[in-house]
Amino acid sequence: MASILDNALLVGKESTYGTAATLSRAFEAKNDSFKRAQEYLTSDGFRGGMHTRLASRSVPVNMGGEGKIETDVQPTGFGLLLQSMLGTVAGPTQQGATTAYKSSFSSSSAGPADSWTVQMQRVDASGTVRLFTHLGALMTGWKFSQEVDGLLGLDLEFDFQDVVTTVSAGTPTYVSTLPYAWTQASATWNGSAIDLTKFELEGDLGMNTDRRFLRGSALKKKPVRAKLPEFKGSAELEFDGLTQYAAFVAGTVAPLVVTWTGAQIASPYNFELKITLPAVQFQGDSPQVSLNAMPKQSLPFVVLWNGTDPAVTIDYTSTDTAL
């Protein structure tokens, strides 16, 4: 008999959009948010003696659905998720003659093309594992978040084409490394170190998820990019001068780099996740002071494109020889 401790989330990369893939990886998701969307079309008309809408005139329509994977980022095993966040993937590439491998994920004019099968293994009240397999899951947005006293969090938003309960259970396999923590994070702005107390970065990938047609099926076609993607975030720091306030007022555009550095793999390479934003513009706010806390400054920002470099690049150095 299973218990609620046996709930699990597994993913696999699809070869064909909407066709179940081998479930190759499990992630320690923090909640269960994959939900089927269903609509009902009803036919109303004159009919003597009606009490309300007629039961035999209601047509169910499968509208796919949405879901989110919320998890803590680990130094190994996360390339599989990172590859769908931006559009371009390079690596893993061996570093020197060591066991370190680096993958780079960067934004481009093309939207994400990878689709996934996501299986949520849900244990019901009787202790039976029920399998909900979401097909054609394609990423539509994401968010990194890091605060002092916390772990590096990553939220990944998906749209999916269909959900079935007939796919066999995958076997969960997990990575064993410790998640990245706030003590491993550092940042630079405009080439100089900056002491952040909070950092968030999110991406809206601009995907059209409602590609439905009169083609004898309710199932949508694969989502594609239909508008400019947007990348934005926020940083927070102690108010210790006018540098960032002056940049906010002037509309200065400068690079922001945030890095999480783990244990050494082999000299000179460490486990590492580095987010590079070559063109960041702070868009507020004014500093704040109080009677019972350190003065602080919140810095919401937008990520712009400098015309040359990718707007967002994520470098991931690990011991993974494959994503």
Secondary structure, DSSP 8 states (H G I E B T S, - for coil): ---GGG-EEEEEE-SSTTS-----EEE--S----EEEEEEEE-----TT--SS-GGGEEEEEEEEEEEEEEE--SSS-HHHHTTSSEEEEEEEE-TTSS-EEEEEEE-SS----EEEEEEEEE-TTS-EEEEEEEEEEEEEEEEEEETTSB-EEEEEEEESEEES-S---------S---BGGGEEEEETTEE--EEEEEEEEE--EE-----SSS-------EE-S--EEEEEEEEE---SHHHHHHHHT-EEEEEEEEEEEEEETTEEEEEEEEEEEEEE-----B--SSS--EEEEEEEE---SSS-S-EEEEEES-S--
